[in-house]
Amino acid sequence: MAETRIVTACLIIIGNEILSGRTVDANLPYIATRLNEKGVRLAEARIVPDIEAEIVDAVTVCRARHDYVLTTGGIGPTHDDITAASVAKAFGLAHTYHPEAKRLLESFYGERVTEARMRMAMMPEGAALVANPVSVAPGFRVENVYVLAGVPKIMQAMLDDILPELVGGAPVLARTVTVYAPESEMAAVLGRIEADHPGIEVGSYPFFRMEKPGTAVVVRGTEQAVIDAAVAQLRQHAAQHGIEAIDGQV
Amino acid sequence: MAETRIVTACLIIIGNEILSGRTVDANLPYIATRLNEKGVRLAEARIVPDIEAEIVDAVTVCRARHDYVLTTGGIGPTHDDITAASVAKAFGLAHTYHPEAKRLLESFYGERVTEARMRMAMMPEGAALVANPVSVAPGFRVENVYVLAGVPKIMQAMLDDILPELVGGAPVLARTVTVYAPESEMAAVLGRIEADHPGIEVGSYPFFRMEKPGTAVVVRGTEQAVIDAAVAQLRQHAAQHGIEAIDGQV
């Protein structure tokens, strides 16, 4: 196992619509995957309601625990969009118009400027802007906290803007082997394989397909050779016990 | 606004596979909806990795903050299924064989009993069982913490078992109106409507359809008459401003 430090991130998903079950979050899997390409591991996520004290608490706890915090949601123009004000509070900063964001929005909306629209230019004082090529109103960063939109298309564009500046460790690599045996019959050997190869993590995901129980085994780690050795051990076990094993997710 | 106490729940989703982006959680929207039918509001969710200290911390914090805590995931037979041991630790209880769970699993597996399978009978001492009509291995409850499977079909069956014993407040009712105006043009009136009708919550979800910007406005509350009055105010505003408004989610 390489002695590289693991760089972690926490995602804070802000919005009553997620907690009510009305809207299904689609951002977490996307963010987790893109962060991992940079060697940043999503190590925690929280879903919090549109309540200032809850957002302040989550930001305060998570920014101390992780290298990076990303938030999604709550930066639109309406009364329940309170993310910017809450992040300002978490950092003890004024919540005020960002000169550049104000200029961008005024120039975009022209005569259609309204007070509600200009709320989207209010940020913690001194925040750095995150570009929004989709709908102009920017996200922002304060220290290690990145505040992004909740609408997936806009969030993804903002993520493109910030990914180059994140400093990660080694990306997590993964190999999947599908074995046609119940998870509970694989349990002992999987535990052994993980113990035999420090630095890897063996996940198992049971399934039933055409009445046949199987297990997708995912071996994760930062070193390809160690992953390959663990997979070889798994395939050897399968061969010895007459268990069908197929590379990849079937 | 009725002075009914709001009964809240927190969902703790346990599993590296969710945080890695490999598996998309489908349980939260289902649980939120079913809890709400009982008048229990999902007020927070956390996604934590398969790390004992993280699970212990989340359970300890959340069970003090909410009426109910539900966990999903990590109760299978493999080495990374550490939810039961972690919950035992959070409560300072021994992690030991539950006599009834042991009997159920022995009777189900018969000669196919293995140590890995029997791990699924290990629980915090004194836990109450949650029935699993799908695959036998039970979930359990300690005080206000319900430990459920992560596989959706099994989780749903377990939820059916526990819902009758949850004591909730008034269920949240909702009406949706789709207006063909950008969210930022609706912001002011939506804030006003929420302020004019204490006890309701007005959510707005912008969309673009066939180049037309629109906003789904969701009015939530526990009293139908108050919700209806808020919707009437919204429709009146729309009529006065020539904004197309359609009942329901378009």
Boltz contact constraints between the chains, C-beta under 6 A:
constraints:
  - contact:
      token1: [A, 17]
      token2: [B, 203]
      max_distance: 6.0
  - contact:
      token1: [A, 19]
      token2: [B, 42]
      max_distance: 6.0
  - contact:
      token1: [A, 20]
      token2: [B, 32]
      max_distance: 6.0
  - contact:
      token1: [A, 21]
      token2: [B, 29]
      max_distance: 6.0
  - contact:
      token1: [A, 21]
      token2: [B, 32]
      max_distance: 6.0
  - contact:
      token1: [A, 21]
      token2: [B, 33]
      max_distance: 6.0
  - contact:
      token1: [A, 24]
      token2: [B, 29]
      max_distance: 6.0
  - contact:
      token1: [A, 29]
      token2: [B, 21]
      max_distance: 6.0
  - contact:
      token1: [A, 29]
      token2: [B, 24]
      max_distance: 6.0
  - contact:
      token1: [A, 32]
      token2: [B, 20]
      max_distance: 6.0
  - contact:
      token1: [A, 32]
      token2: [B, 21]
      max_distance: 6.0
  - contact:
      token1: [A, 33]
      token2: [B, 21]
      max_distance: 6.0
  - contact:
      token1: [A, 42]
      token2: [B, 19]
      max_distance: 6.0
  - contact:
      token1: [A, 45]
      token2: [B, 47]
      max_distance: 6.0
  - contact:
      token1: [A, 46]
      token2: [B, 46]
      max_distance: 6.0
  - contact:
      token1: [A, 47]
      token2: [B, 45]
      max_distance: 6.0
  - contact:
      token1: [A, 77]
      token2: [B, 184]
      max_distance: 6.0
  - contact:
      token1: [A, 77]
      token2: [B, 187]
      max_distance: 6.0
  - contact:
      token1: [A, 78]
      token2: [B, 187]
      max_distance: 6.0
  - contact:
      token1: [A, 78]
      token2: [B, 190]
      max_distance: 6.0
  - contact:
      token1: [A, 78]
      token2: [B, 204]
      max_distance: 6.0
  - contact:
      token1: [A, 79]
      token2: [B, 191]
      max_distance: 6.0
  - contact:
      token1: [A, 116]
      token2: [B, 184]
      max_distance: 6.0
  - contact:
      token1: [A, 116]
      token2: [B, 187]
      max_distance: 6.0
  - contact:
      token1: [A, 116]
      token2: [B, 188]
      max_distance: 6.0
  - contact:
      token1: [A, 117]
      token2: [B, 184]
      max_distance: 6.0
  - contact:
      token1: [A, 184]
      token2: [B, 77]
      max_distance: 6.0
  - contact:
      token1: [A, 184]
      token2: [B, 116]
      max_distance: 6.0
  - contact:
      token1: [A, 184]
      token2: [B, 117]
      max_distance: 6.0
  - contact:
      token1: [A, 187]
      token2: [B, 77]
      max_distance: 6.0
  - contact:
      token1: [A, 187]
      token2: [B, 78]
      max_distance: 6.0
  - contact:
      token1: [A, 187]
      token2: [B, 116]
      max_distance: 6.0
  - contact:
      token1: [A, 188]
      token2: [B, 116]
      max_distance: 6.0
  - contact:
      token1: [A, 190]
      token2: [B, 78]
      max_distance: 6.0
  - contact:
      token1: [A, 191]
      token2: [B, 79]
      max_distance: 6.0
  - contact:
      token1: [A, 203]
      token2: [B, 17]
      max_distance: 6.0
  - contact:
      token1: [A, 204]
      token2: [B, 78]
      max_distance: 6.0
